[in-house]
Amino acid sequence: MAKITASRTIRAPREEVFAVTADLEDHADVVPRVTDVEFLTEQRWGAGTRARQTNGAGRRRSTAELEITESEHPGRFRLVADERGSTWDRTLTYLTTRDGTELHLQVDVRPRTVLARLTNRFRLGSATRDLEDELDAVVAHFEPR
């Protein structure tokens, strides 16, 4: 299993940061690499929500099925995705600071196939950059230049 971690301080109340990052539709409007979200359940918010999310374009285009497994407003959000033979278990935690919100992201990547075990080591670098870019997009949403 591989682990990816990142964090950012965002000058906004944690309730607002949670609302944008825990709502799949809002999140897609904030993060440029998310090009489409198709809900697979009637509910669109909270634990049990399932969706198909498309990221990127061209050769970097990928689609993953997601499920929100935890949604503890406004402190913790967990999303599990299956993509290319691996489970991507992503947890966001939101801490109030005097500067706003400290947003922590941890992604545990568990390969389920032999091919995923072999290829994940090459994918983790670009996945880490994508996740860092995603957090930067959230910061930019709240702190436009």
N, C-alpha and C positions, 0 to 999 in steps of 0.2 A: 504494500500500500504506500502511496505517495501522499504527501501533505503540502498544500499551498496555503500560505498565510499572507495577509496584507491588511493595512489599516490606514485610515485617513481621519483627520479632524475636519469637521464641517461646521461652518458658522451658521447653524440653524438648530432649532429645538429638535430633540430626538423624535418627538411625535411626528413632525413633518418629514424627517429623514426616513422614518419607518414607513410612513404612508406611501412615499415614492418608491422605496426599494422593495416593499412587501406586496405591492399591487402589481401584478404581472403586466397589466395594460399600461399603467403609468411608467413602470420601469422601461418598457419598450419605447416609450416616447422620449426617455431621457438618455438611453444608451444607444448610440448610433449603430452598433453592429447587430442589434436585434432588429430583424427586418419583418418578422411576422410572429404573432401569437394566436394560436387557434385553441380555444377552450374545448376540452373533452368532457367536462362536467358542466351541469347547469350553474353551479356555484362558481364564482369568479374570485373569491377571496377566502383566505383562511385554510386551516388544515383540511385535507381531503380534496382540495382543488387540484385538478389535473389539466395539463395543457401541452400542446406541441409548440415548441419555440424554434424558429429558424434564425440562425445567426450568419452574418457575412453574405458574401456574394461570390459568384464565379467559383473558382477552385477552392476557395476557403469557406464555401457555404456548407453548413451542417444543420441538421435538424435533430432535436432531442425531445423525448417525452419527459415532462417534469411533473412532480407531485409535491405540493406543499405539505410537509409532514408535521411542522410545528409553526404556530404563529401566536406568540405571546406579546401582545401589544403593550408597550412599545419597546420591549427589551430584547426580544430574540425571535429570529425567523429562520426556518430550516427548509431547504428545498433539495429534493433528491432527483437526479436526472440519470437516464440510461442513454449512453451514446457510445457508438463504436466499440461495443464489447466491454465497457467499463461502467461502473456506477460512480457518479460524481455527487458526493454528499456535501452540501454547502450550508454552512451555518453563519448567519450574520448576528452580531451582538451590538447593541447600541448603548453607550454609556454617556450620561450627561456630564459635561465638563464646564468649566467657567467660560470656555471659548465656544461652546455649542455642544456638538455631539462627536464622540469618538466612535467611529464605525469600524468594527473588526470583522474580517472575513476569513473563514477557514474552510478549505475544501479538501476533503479526503477522497482520494481517487483509488478505487478498488477494481482491478482488472478481473473480468469474469471468464475471459477466454485466453488461450495461449497467445494468439495473435495480439490481443490488447496488451498482454504482459510484455511482449517484445516491442511493440510500437509506442507504448505510453512514454517511455523514457525520452523519445524524440519529440513527442507532443507536449510534454510538460513545460518546456521553455516558452512555446507560443501560447499555451494556456495561461501561464503566469502573466505574460504580457497582456493578454486579453482581459484578465481579471483586474490587473492594475489600471488598464485603460477604462474599464467599467467603473471603478471607484473614482477615477479622475473625472469621468462624465457626471457622476453624482455630485461631486464637489462643484463642478462648473455650473450645474443646474441651480445650485443654491448661491453660488458666488460668481455671477457673471462678470466678465472683465470689461 
